[in-house]
Amino acid sequence: MNDERARGVGPVAHGSSDDPELLDFSANTNPRTPPGVADAYEDALDQAGSYPPEPPNEYRGTAAEYVDVTPESIVPTPGGLAAIRLAIALAVDPGDSALVPAPSFGEYAREIRLQGGTPTFVSPGAIVESDPTDHALAVVCNPNNPTGEAIAQGELRAFARRCRESDTRLLIDEAFLGYTDRPSMAGTDGVVVARSLTKLFGLPGIRAGFAVATGEFGEAMRNARRPWNLGAPALAVGSHCMRQRAFVEETRERVARERERMREALATRFDVRESEGPFLLLDVGDRPVGRFVAAVRERGVAIRDATTFRGLDSHVRVAVREPEANDRLLEVLRDV
Protein backbone atom coordinates (compact mmCIF):
# COMPACT_ATOMS: atom_id res chain seq x y z
CA MET A 1 0.00 0.00 0.00
CA ASN A 2 1.34 3.42 -0.98
CA ASP A 3 1.92 5.59 2.11
CA GLU A 4 0.73 8.70 0.26
CA ARG A 5 -2.63 7.03 -0.43
CA ALA A 6 -2.94 6.05 3.23
CA ARG A 7 -2.27 9.60 4.38
CA GLY A 8 -5.04 10.88 2.13
CA VAL A 9 -7.75 8.53 3.39
CA GLY A 10 -9.24 9.45 6.75
CA PRO A 11 -11.13 7.29 9.25
CA VAL A 12 -14.81 6.40 8.89
CA ALA A 13 -17.37 7.40 11.52
CA HIS A 14 -18.96 4.51 13.41
CA GLY A 15 -21.69 4.11 16.01
CA SER A 16 -21.39 2.99 19.65
CA SER A 17 -20.87 4.87 22.88
CA ASP A 18 -18.48 4.03 25.71
CA ASP A 19 -20.38 6.21 28.20
CA PRO A 20 -21.87 3.82 30.81
CA GLU A 21 -24.44 6.48 31.73
CA LEU A 22 -26.03 6.31 28.27
CA LEU A 23 -28.48 3.78 26.88
CA ASP A 24 -26.74 3.03 23.59
CA PHE A 25 -28.90 2.76 20.46
CA SER A 26 -26.12 3.97 18.16
CA ALA A 27 -24.48 0.54 17.66
CA ASN A 28 -26.16 -2.42 15.95
CA THR A 29 -25.05 -5.19 18.29
CA ASN A 30 -27.25 -7.72 20.03
CA PRO A 31 -27.76 -6.74 23.71
CA ARG A 32 -27.77 -10.46 24.54
CA THR A 33 -24.97 -13.01 24.23
CA PRO A 34 -25.38 -16.79 23.87
CA PRO A 35 -25.39 -18.94 27.03
CA GLY A 36 -22.03 -20.43 27.91
CA VAL A 37 -19.86 -17.67 26.43
CA ALA A 38 -18.10 -16.90 29.71
CA ASP A 39 -17.24 -20.57 30.26
CA ALA A 40 -15.93 -20.92 26.70
CA TYR A 41 -13.74 -17.85 27.17
CA GLU A 42 -12.42 -18.98 30.54
CA ASP A 43 -11.59 -22.45 29.21
CA ALA A 44 -9.70 -20.86 26.30
CA LEU A 45 -7.41 -18.98 28.68
CA ASP A 46 -5.81 -22.29 29.61
CA GLN A 47 -4.76 -22.62 25.97
CA ALA A 48 -3.44 -19.07 25.65
CA GLY A 49 0.01 -20.06 26.90
CA SER A 50 0.81 -21.39 23.44
CA TYR A 51 0.08 -20.39 19.89
CA PRO A 52 -3.34 -21.35 18.53
CA PRO A 53 -3.40 -24.21 16.01
CA GLU A 54 -2.56 -23.10 12.49
CA PRO A 55 -4.70 -23.33 10.49
CA PRO A 56 -7.49 -23.24 13.10
CA ASN A 57 -9.34 -26.24 11.71
CA GLU A 58 -11.97 -26.55 14.45
CA TYR A 59 -13.04 -22.95 13.91
CA ARG A 60 -13.07 -23.42 10.14
CA GLY A 61 -15.18 -26.54 10.48
CA THR A 62 -17.71 -24.84 12.73
CA ALA A 63 -17.91 -21.82 10.43
CA ALA A 64 -18.36 -24.12 7.42
CA GLU A 65 -21.27 -25.88 9.10
CA TYR A 66 -22.73 -22.51 10.12
CA VAL A 67 -23.04 -21.35 6.49
CA ASP A 68 -23.19 -24.80 4.83
CA VAL A 69 -19.94 -24.81 2.84
CA THR A 70 -16.74 -26.87 2.84
CA PRO A 71 -14.12 -26.04 5.52
CA GLU A 72 -11.54 -25.44 2.77
CA SER A 73 -13.44 -22.33 1.65
CA ILE A 74 -13.34 -20.69 5.11
CA VAL A 75 -10.80 -17.91 5.76
CA PRO A 76 -10.78 -17.03 9.50
CA THR A 77 -10.46 -13.31 10.21
CA PRO A 78 -10.53 -11.08 13.31
CA GLY A 79 -13.98 -9.69 12.56
CA GLY A 80 -15.98 -9.09 9.39
CA LEU A 81 -14.10 -5.90 8.53
CA ALA A 82 -10.83 -7.85 8.33
CA ALA A 83 -12.49 -10.20 5.82
CA ILE A 84 -13.66 -7.21 3.77
CA ARG A 85 -10.26 -5.60 3.87
CA LEU A 86 -8.46 -8.78 2.81
CA ALA A 87 -10.81 -9.31 -0.14
CA ILE A 88 -10.50 -5.71 -1.35
CA ALA A 89 -6.71 -5.74 -1.00
CA LEU A 90 -6.51 -8.73 -3.34
CA ALA A 91 -9.21 -7.63 -5.80
CA VAL A 92 -8.41 -3.95 -6.33
CA ASP A 93 -5.26 -2.52 -7.91
CA PRO A 94 -4.30 1.15 -8.37
CA GLY A 95 -6.51 2.72 -11.02
CA ASP A 96 -9.29 0.15 -10.70
CA SER A 97 -12.95 1.05 -10.33
CA ALA A 98 -15.34 -0.66 -7.90
CA LEU A 99 -19.12 -0.58 -7.59
CA VAL A 100 -20.07 0.41 -4.04
CA PRO A 101 -23.52 0.84 -2.44
CA ALA A 102 -24.41 4.22 -0.95
CA PRO A 103 -25.63 4.96 1.59
CA SER A 104 -23.88 2.02 3.18
CA PHE A 105 -20.97 0.98 5.39
CA GLY A 106 -18.26 3.58 4.83
CA GLU A 107 -15.35 1.17 5.14
CA TYR A 108 -15.93 -0.26 1.64
CA ALA A 109 -15.00 2.98 -0.10
CA ARG A 110 -12.18 3.63 2.35
CA GLU A 111 -10.53 0.28 1.70
CA ILE A 112 -10.90 0.69 -2.07
CA ARG A 113 -9.23 4.11 -1.91
CA LEU A 114 -6.43 2.69 0.25
CA GLN A 115 -5.65 0.30 -2.62
CA GLY A 116 -5.57 3.19 -5.11
CA GLY A 117 -8.99 2.35 -6.55
CA THR A 118 -12.00 4.57 -7.19
CA PRO A 119 -15.44 3.78 -5.74
CA THR A 120 -18.39 4.21 -8.10
CA PHE A 121 -21.44 4.76 -5.90
CA VAL A 122 -24.81 3.16 -6.68
CA SER A 123 -27.94 3.00 -4.52
CA PRO A 124 -28.05 -0.25 -2.50
CA GLY A 125 -31.18 -1.59 -4.17
CA ALA A 126 -29.98 -0.83 -7.69
CA ILE A 127 -26.46 -2.18 -7.47
CA VAL A 128 -27.50 -5.67 -8.61
CA GLU A 129 -28.99 -4.07 -11.74
CA SER A 130 -25.68 -2.35 -12.57
CA ASP A 131 -23.32 -3.38 -15.35
CA PRO A 132 -20.21 -4.81 -13.62
CA THR A 133 -18.15 -4.57 -16.83
CA ASP A 134 -14.98 -2.48 -16.41
CA HIS A 135 -15.14 -2.75 -12.61
CA ALA A 136 -12.63 -4.88 -10.71
CA LEU A 137 -15.00 -5.33 -7.77
CA ALA A 138 -18.65 -4.97 -6.86
CA VAL A 139 -19.81 -4.76 -3.24
CA VAL A 140 -23.22 -5.67 -1.85
CA CYS A 141 -24.29 -5.28 1.79
CA ASN A 142 -27.18 -7.64 2.51
CA PRO A 143 -29.18 -6.47 4.43
CA ASN A 144 -27.79 -3.01 3.83
CA ASN A 145 -26.58 -0.80 6.66
CA PRO A 146 -28.10 1.73 7.47
CA THR A 147 -31.19 1.40 5.24
CA GLY A 148 -32.08 -2.18 6.21
CA GLU A 149 -33.15 -3.27 2.72
CA ALA A 150 -32.30 -6.81 1.60
CA ILE A 151 -31.84 -8.22 -1.90
CA ALA A 152 -33.57 -11.40 -3.01
CA GLN A 153 -31.52 -14.53 -3.66
CA GLY A 154 -32.53 -14.71 -7.32
CA GLU A 155 -31.34 -11.16 -8.01
CA LEU A 156 -28.05 -11.83 -6.22
CA ARG A 157 -27.42 -15.01 -8.21
CA ALA A 158 -28.16 -13.27 -11.50
CA PHE A 159 -25.79 -10.43 -10.58
CA ALA A 160 -23.11 -12.93 -9.49
CA ARG A 161 -23.36 -14.59 -12.90
CA ARG A 162 -22.89 -11.25 -14.70
CA CYS A 163 -19.92 -10.48 -12.45
CA ARG A 164 -18.30 -13.81 -13.37
CA GLU A 165 -18.86 -13.11 -17.07
CA SER A 166 -17.23 -9.69 -16.62
CA ASP A 167 -14.35 -11.07 -14.54
CA THR A 168 -15.51 -8.82 -11.70
CA ARG A 169 -15.09 -10.02 -8.13
CA LEU A 170 -18.30 -9.81 -6.08
CA LEU A 171 -17.98 -9.14 -2.34
CA ILE A 172 -21.14 -9.64 -0.27
CA ASP A 173 -21.12 -8.39 3.31
CA GLU A 174 -23.53 -10.59 5.29
CA ALA A 175 -22.86 -9.03 8.69
CA PHE A 176 -26.62 -8.74 9.36
CA LEU A 177 -27.89 -11.73 7.36
CA GLY A 178 -28.19 -13.83 10.53
CA TYR A 179 -31.09 -11.60 11.57
CA THR A 180 -33.07 -12.88 8.57
CA ASP A 181 -34.06 -16.29 7.26
CA ARG A 182 -32.53 -15.51 3.87
CA PRO A 183 -29.94 -18.02 2.58
CA SER A 184 -26.26 -17.11 2.42
CA MET A 185 -24.42 -16.68 -0.87
CA ALA A 186 -21.41 -18.41 0.69
CA GLY A 187 -19.76 -20.92 -1.62
CA THR A 188 -21.01 -19.32 -4.86
CA ASP A 189 -18.39 -19.24 -7.61
CA GLY A 190 -16.75 -15.84 -7.98
CA VAL A 191 -18.30 -14.52 -4.77
CA VAL A 192 -16.53 -13.61 -1.53
CA VAL A 193 -18.80 -13.55 1.51
CA ALA A 194 -17.77 -11.67 4.66
CA ARG A 195 -19.35 -12.75 7.93
CA SER A 196 -19.13 -11.07 11.32
CA LEU A 197 -19.88 -12.63 14.72
CA THR A 198 -20.01 -9.17 16.30
CA LYS A 199 -23.57 -8.16 15.53
CA LEU A 200 -25.68 -11.28 16.01
CA PHE A 201 -23.86 -12.61 19.08
CA GLY A 202 -23.29 -9.27 20.85
CA LEU A 203 -19.51 -9.62 21.16
CA PRO A 204 -17.80 -6.74 19.30
CA GLY A 205 -14.72 -6.93 21.53
CA ILE A 206 -13.96 -10.57 20.69
CA ARG A 207 -13.10 -9.73 17.04
CA ALA A 208 -14.07 -12.98 15.32
CA GLY A 209 -15.39 -13.47 11.81
CA PHE A 210 -14.53 -15.15 8.55
CA ALA A 211 -14.64 -14.93 4.77
CA VAL A 212 -15.90 -17.61 2.41
CA ALA A 213 -14.22 -17.83 -0.99
CA THR A 214 -13.69 -20.62 -3.50
CA GLY A 215 -11.36 -21.29 -6.43
CA GLU A 216 -8.11 -19.44 -7.07
CA PHE A 217 -9.26 -16.31 -5.26
CA GLY A 218 -10.12 -18.36 -2.19
CA GLU A 219 -6.64 -19.88 -2.29
CA ALA A 220 -5.14 -16.39 -2.58
CA MET A 221 -7.10 -15.22 0.46
CA ARG A 222 -5.99 -18.21 2.52
CA ASN A 223 -2.37 -17.62 1.51
CA ALA A 224 -2.58 -13.90 2.31
CA ARG A 225 -4.17 -14.43 5.73
CA ARG A 226 -1.66 -13.88 8.50
CA PRO A 227 -1.02 -16.85 10.78
CA TRP A 228 -2.48 -16.69 14.30
CA ASN A 229 -4.76 -13.80 13.28
CA LEU A 230 -7.31 -14.97 15.88
CA GLY A 231 -6.30 -15.68 19.45
CA ALA A 232 -7.41 -18.72 21.42
CA PRO A 233 -10.33 -16.93 23.18
CA ALA A 234 -11.72 -15.59 19.89
CA LEU A 235 -11.49 -19.01 18.25
CA ALA A 236 -13.15 -20.76 21.18
CA VAL A 237 -15.91 -18.21 21.74
CA GLY A 238 -16.56 -17.86 18.01
CA SER A 239 -16.91 -21.62 17.59
CA HIS A 240 -19.17 -21.84 20.62
CA CYS A 241 -21.46 -19.05 19.35
CA MET A 242 -21.86 -20.50 15.87
CA ARG A 243 -23.26 -23.70 17.40
CA GLN A 244 -26.05 -21.84 19.25
CA ARG A 245 -28.89 -22.37 16.76
CA ALA A 246 -31.65 -21.83 19.33
CA PHE A 247 -30.12 -18.49 20.35
CA VAL A 248 -30.04 -17.35 16.72
CA GLU A 249 -33.67 -18.28 16.18
CA GLU A 250 -34.79 -16.56 19.40
CA THR A 251 -32.84 -13.44 18.42
CA ARG A 252 -34.43 -13.30 14.97
CA GLU A 253 -37.94 -13.57 16.41
CA ARG A 254 -37.35 -11.00 19.14
CA VAL A 255 -35.73 -8.46 16.84
CA ALA A 256 -38.40 -8.85 14.14
CA ARG A 257 -41.17 -8.41 16.71
CA GLU A 258 -39.59 -5.39 18.42
CA ARG A 259 -38.50 -3.78 15.15
CA GLU A 260 -42.06 -3.79 13.82
CA ARG A 261 -43.43 -2.48 17.12
CA MET A 262 -40.88 0.34 17.10
CA ARG A 263 -41.46 1.12 13.42
CA GLU A 264 -45.20 1.50 13.94
CA ALA A 265 -44.71 3.77 16.95
CA LEU A 266 -42.04 5.93 15.29
CA ALA A 267 -43.97 6.25 12.01
CA THR A 268 -46.39 8.62 13.73
CA ARG A 269 -43.62 11.25 13.92
CA PHE A 270 -40.95 10.26 11.38
CA ASP A 271 -40.51 8.78 7.94
CA VAL A 272 -39.23 5.29 8.86
CA ARG A 273 -37.68 2.84 6.37
CA GLU A 274 -38.70 -0.80 6.26
CA SER A 275 -35.79 -2.89 7.56
CA GLU A 276 -34.60 -6.47 7.82
CA GLY A 277 -31.68 -5.55 10.07
CA PRO A 278 -31.51 -4.92 13.82
CA PHE A 279 -31.96 -1.19 13.27
CA LEU A 280 -34.28 1.44 11.80
CA LEU A 281 -33.44 4.52 9.71
CA LEU A 282 -35.48 7.60 10.55
CA ASP A 283 -35.84 10.77 8.49
CA VAL A 284 -36.22 13.58 11.03
CA GLY A 285 -37.28 16.09 8.37
CA ASP A 286 -36.32 19.73 8.92
CA ARG A 287 -35.05 19.14 12.46
CA PRO A 288 -31.28 19.86 12.59
CA VAL A 289 -29.80 16.37 13.01
CA GLY A 290 -26.90 17.38 15.24
CA ARG A 291 -29.17 19.21 17.66
CA PHE A 292 -31.68 16.37 17.56
CA VAL A 293 -29.02 13.77 18.44
CA ALA A 294 -27.67 16.03 21.20
CA ALA A 295 -31.16 16.53 22.68
CA VAL A 296 -31.72 12.77 22.78
CA ARG A 297 -28.32 12.33 24.39
CA GLU A 298 -29.20 14.85 27.10
CA ARG A 299 -32.03 12.49 28.04
CA GLY A 300 -29.61 9.60 28.50
CA VAL A 301 -29.90 7.88 25.11
CA ALA A 302 -27.32 7.65 22.33
CA ILE A 303 -28.53 7.35 18.71
CA ARG A 304 -26.53 7.37 15.48
CA ASP A 305 -26.17 10.55 13.44
CA ALA A 306 -26.70 8.99 10.01
CA THR A 307 -25.60 12.08 8.08
CA THR A 308 -22.13 10.52 8.19
CA PHE A 309 -23.43 8.04 5.57
CA ARG A 310 -23.07 9.23 1.98
CA GLY A 311 -26.31 10.67 0.62
CA LEU A 312 -28.16 11.07 3.92
CA ASP A 313 -28.66 14.59 5.26
CA SER A 314 -31.70 14.38 7.57
CA HIS A 315 -31.48 10.93 9.09
CA VAL A 316 -30.68 9.11 12.32
CA ARG A 317 -30.35 5.38 12.91
CA VAL A 318 -31.59 3.56 15.99
CA ALA A 319 -30.83 -0.02 17.03
CA VAL A 320 -33.39 -2.57 18.15
CA ARG A 321 -32.65 -3.63 21.72
CA GLU A 322 -34.54 -5.23 24.61
CA PRO A 323 -38.27 -4.36 24.96
CA GLU A 324 -37.77 -2.25 28.10
CA ALA A 325 -34.91 -0.30 26.54
CA ASN A 326 -36.91 0.17 23.35
CA ASP A 327 -39.76 1.59 25.41
CA ARG A 328 -37.35 4.16 26.85
CA LEU A 329 -36.14 5.15 23.39
CA LEU A 330 -39.70 5.61 22.15
CA GLU A 331 -40.51 7.74 25.19
CA VAL A 332 -37.48 9.98 24.62
CA LEU A 333 -38.17 10.38 20.89
CA ARG A 334 -41.76 11.37 21.68
CA ASP A 335 -40.52 14.10 23.98
CA VAL A 336 -37.74 15.60 21.86
C-alpha positions in Angstrom: 0.0 0.0 0.0 1.3 3.4 -1.0 1.9 5.6 2.1 0.7 8.7 0.3 -2.6 7.0 -0.4 -2.9 6.1 3.2 -2.3 9.6 4.4 -5.0 10.9 2.1 -7.8 8.5 3.4 -9.2 9.5 6.8 -11.1 7.3 9.2 -14.8 6.4 8.9 -17.4 7.4 11.5 -19.0 4.5 13.4 -21.7 4.1 16.0 -21.4 3.0 19.7 -20.9 4.9 22.9 -18.5 4.0 25.7 -20.4 6.2 28.2 -21.9 3.8 30.8 -24.4 6.5 31.7 -26.0 6.3 28.3 -28.5 3.8 26.9 -26.7 3.0 23.6 -28.9 2.8 20.5 -26.1 4.0 18.2 -24.5 0.5 17.7 -26.2 -2.4 15.9 -25.1 -5.2 18.3 -27.2 -7.7 20.0 -27.8 -6.7 23.7 -27.8 -10.5 24.5 -25.0 -13.0 24.2 -25.4 -16.8 23.9 -25.4 -18.9 27.0 -22.0 -20.4 27.9 -19.9 -17.7 26.4 -18.1 -16.9 29.7 -17.2 -20.6 30.3 -15.9 -20.9 26.7 -13.7 -17.9 27.2 -12.4 -19.0 30.5 -11.6 -22.5 29.2 -9.7 -20.9 26.3 -7.4 -19.0 28.7 -5.8 -22.3 29.6 -4.8 -22.6 26.0 -3.4 -19.1 25.7 0.0 -20.1 26.9 0.8 -21.4 23.4 0.1 -20.4 19.9 -3.3 -21.4 18.5 -3.4 -24.2 16.0 -2.6 -23.1 12.5 -4.7 -23.3 10.5 -7.5 -23.2 13.1 -9.3 -26.2 11.7 -12.0 -26.6 14.4 -13.0 -23.0 13.9 -13.1 -23.4 10.1 -15.2 -26.5 10.5 -17.7 -24.8 12.7 -17.9 -21.8 10.4 -18.4 -24.1 7.4 -21.3 -25.9 9.1 -22.7 -22.5 10.1 -23.0 -21.3 6.5 -23.2 -24.8 4.8 -19.9 -24.8 2.8 -16.7 -26.9 2.8 -14.1 -26.0 5.5 -11.5 -25.4 2.8 -13.4 -22.3 1.7 -13.3 -20.7 5.1 -10.8 -17.9 5.8 -10.8 -17.0 9.5 -10.5 -13.3 10.2 -10.5 -11.1 13.3 -14.0 -9.7 12.6 -16.0 -9.1 9.4 -14.1 -5.9 8.5 -10.8 -7.9 8.3 -12.5 -10.2 5.8 -13.7 -7.2 3.8 -10.3 -5.6 3.9 -8.5 -8.8 2.8 -10.8 -9.3 -0.1 -10.5 -5.7 -1.4 -6.7 -5.7 -1.0 -6.5 -8.7 -3.3 -9.2 -7.6 -5.8 -8.4 -3.9 -6.3 -5.3 -2.5 -7.9 -4.3 1.2 -8.4 -6.5 2.7 -11.0 -9.3 0.1 -10.7 -13.0 1.1 -10.3 -15.3 -0.7 -7.9 -19.1 -0.6 -7.6 -20.1 0.4 -4.0 -23.5 0.8 -2.4 -24.4 4.2 -1.0 -25.6 5.0 1.6 -23.9 2.0 3.2 -21.0 1.0 5.4 -18.3 3.6 4.8 -15.4 1.2 5.1 -15.9 -0.3 1.6 -15.0 3.0 -0.1 -12.2 3.6 2.3 -10.5 0.3 1.7 -10.9 0.7 -2.1 -9.2 4.1 -1.9 -6.4 2.7 0.3 -5.7 0.3 -2.6 -5.6 3.2 -5.1 -9.0 2.4 -6.6 -12.0 4.6 -7.2 -15.4 3.8 -5.7 -18.4 4.2 -8.1 -21.4 4.8 -5.9 -24.8 3.2 -6.7 -27.9 3.0 -4.5 -28.1 -0.2 -2.5 -31.2 -1.6 -4.2 -30.0 -0.8 -7.7 -26.5 -2.2 -7.5 -27.5 -5.7 -8.6 -29.0 -4.1 -11.7 -25.7 -2.3 -12.6 -23.3 -3.4 -15.3 -20.2 -4.8 -13.6 -18.1 -4.6 -16.8 -15.0 -2.5 -16.4 -15.1 -2.8 -12.6 -12.6 -4.9 -10.7 -15.0 -5.3 -7.8 -18.6 -5.0 -6.9 -19.8 -4.8 -3.2 -23.2 -5.7 -1.8 -24.3 -5.3 1.8 -27.2 -7.6 2.5 -29.2 -6.5 4.4 -27.8 -3.0 3.8 -26.6 -0.8 6.7 -28.1 1.7 7.5 -31.2 1.4 5.2 -32.1 -2.2 6.2 -33.1 -3.3 2.7 -32.3 -6.8 1.6 -31.8 -8.2 -1.9 -33.6 -11.4 -3.0 -31.5 -14.5 -3.7 -32.5 -14.7 -7.3 -31.3 -11.2 -8.0 -28.1 -11.8 -6.2 -27.4 -15.0 -8.2 -28.2 -13.3 -11.5 -25.8 -10.4 -10.6 -23.1 -12.9 -9.5 -23.4 -14.6 -12.9 -22.9 -11.3 -14.7 -19.9 -10.5 -12.4 -18.3 -13.8 -13.4 -18.9 -13.1 -17.1 -17.2 -9.7 -16.6 -14.3 -11.1 -14.5 -15.5 -8.8 -11.7 -15.1 -10.0 -8.1 -18.3 -9.8 -6.1 -18.0 -9.1 -2.3 -21.1 -9.6 -0.3 -21.1 -8.4 3.3 -23.5 -10.6 5.3 -22.9 -9.0 8.7 -26.6 -8.7 9.4 -27.9 -11.7 7.4 -28.2 -13.8 10.5 -31.1 -11.6 11.6 -33.1 -12.9 8.6 -34.1 -16.3 7.3 -32.5 -15.5 3.9 -29.9 -18.0 2.6 -26.3 -17.1 2.4 -24.4 -16.7 -0.9 -21.4 -18.4 0.7 -19.8 -20.9 -1.6 -21.0 -19.3 -4.9 -18.4 -19.2 -7.6 -16.7 -15.8 -8.0 -18.3 -14.5 -4.8 -16.5 -13.6 -1.5 -18.8 -13.6 1.5 -17.8 -11.7 4.7 -19.3 -12.8 7.9 -19.1 -11.1 11.3 -19.9 -12.6 14.7 -20.0 -9.2 16.3 -23.6 -8.2 15.5 -25.7 -11.3 16.0 -23.9 -12.6 19.1 -23.3 -9.3 20.8 -19.5 -9.6 21.2 -17.8 -6.7 19.3 -14.7 -6.9 21.5 -14.0 -10.6 20.7 -13.1 -9.7 17.0 -14.1 -13.0 15.3 -15.4 -13.5 11.8 -14.5 -15.1 8.6 -14.6 -14.9 4.8 -15.9 -17.6 2.4 -14.2 -17.8 -1.0 -13.7 -20.6 -3.5 -11.4 -21.3 -6.4 -8.1 -19.4 -7.1 -9.3 -16.3 -5.3 -10.1 -18.4 -2.2 -6.6 -19.9 -2.3 -5.1 -16.4 -2.6 -7.1 -15.2 0.5 -6.0 -18.2 2.5 -2.4 -17.6 1.5 -2.6 -13.9 2.3 -4.2 -14.4 5.7 -1.7 -13.9 8.5 -1.0 -16.9 10.8 -2.5 -16.7 14.3 -4.8 -13.8 13.3 -7.3 -15.0 15.9 -6.3 -15.7 19.5 -7.4 -18.7 21.4 -10.3 -16.9 23.2 -11.7 -15.6 19.9 -11.5 -19.0 18.2 -13.1 -20.8 21.2 -15.9 -18.2 21.7 -16.6 -17.9 18.0 -16.9 -21.6 17.6 -19.2 -21.8 20.6 -21.5 -19.0 19.4 -21.9 -20.5 15.9 -23.3 -23.7 17.4 -26.0 -21.8 19.2 -28.9 -22.4 16.8 -31.6 -21.8 19.3 -30.1 -18.5 20.4 -30.0 -17.4 16.7 -33.7 -18.3 16.2 -34.8 -16.6 19.4 -32.8 -13.4 18.4 -34.4 -13.3 15.0 -37.9 -13.6 16.4 -37.4 -11.0 19.1 -35.7 -8.5 16.8 -38.4 -8.8 14.1 -41.2 -8.4 16.7 -39.6 -5.4 18.4 -38.5 -3.8 15.2 -42.1 -3.8 13.8 -43.4 -2.5 17.1 -40.9 0.3 17.1 -41.5 1.1 13.4 -45.2 1.5 13.9 -44.7 3.8 17.0 -42.0 5.9 15.3 -44.0 6.3 12.0 -46.4 8.6 13.7 -43.6 11.2 13.9 -41.0 10.3 11.4 -40.5 8.8 7.9 -39.2 5.3 8.9 -37.7 2.8 6.4 -38.7 -0.8 6.3 -35.8 -2.9 7.6 -34.6 -6.5 7.8 -31.7 -5.5 10.1 -31.5 -4.9 13.8 -32.0 -1.2 13.3 -34.3 1.4 11.8 -33.4 4.5 9.7 -35.5 7.6 10.5 -35.8 10.8 8.5 -36.2 13.6 11.0 -37.3 16.1 8.4 -36.3 19.7 8.9 -35.1 19.1 12.5 -31.3 19.9 12.6 -29.8 16.4 13.0 -26.9 17.4 15.2 -29.2 19.2 17.7 -31.7 16.4 17.6 -29.0 13.8 18.4 -27.7 16.0 21.2 -31.2 16.5 22.7 -31.7 12.8 22.8 -28.3 12.3 24.4 -29.2 14.9 27.1 -32.0 12.5 28.0 -29.6 9.6 28.5 -29.9 7.9 25.1 -27.3 7.6 22.3 -28.5 7.4 18.7 -26.5 7.4 15.5 -26.2 10.5 13.4 -26.7 9.0 10.0 -25.6 12.1 8.1 -22.1 10.5 8.2 -23.4 8.0 5.6 -23.1 9.2 2.0 -26.3 10.7 0.6 -28.2 11.1 3.9 -28.7 14.6 5.3 -31.7 14.4 7.6 -31.5 10.9 9.1 -30.7 9.1 12.3 -30.4 5.4 12.9 -31.6 3.6 16.0 -30.8 0.0 17.0 -33.4 -2.6 18.2 -32.6 -3.6 21.7 -34.5 -5.2 24.6 -38.3 -4.4 25.0 -37.8 -2.3 28.1 -34.9 -0.3 26.5 -36.9 0.2 23.4 -39.8 1.6 25.4 -37.4 4.2 26.8 -36.1 5.1 23.4 -39.7 5.6 22.1 -40.5 7.7 25.2 -37.5 10.0 24.6 -38.2 10.4 20.9 -41.8 11.4 21.7 -40.5 14.1 24.0 -37.7 15.6 21.9 
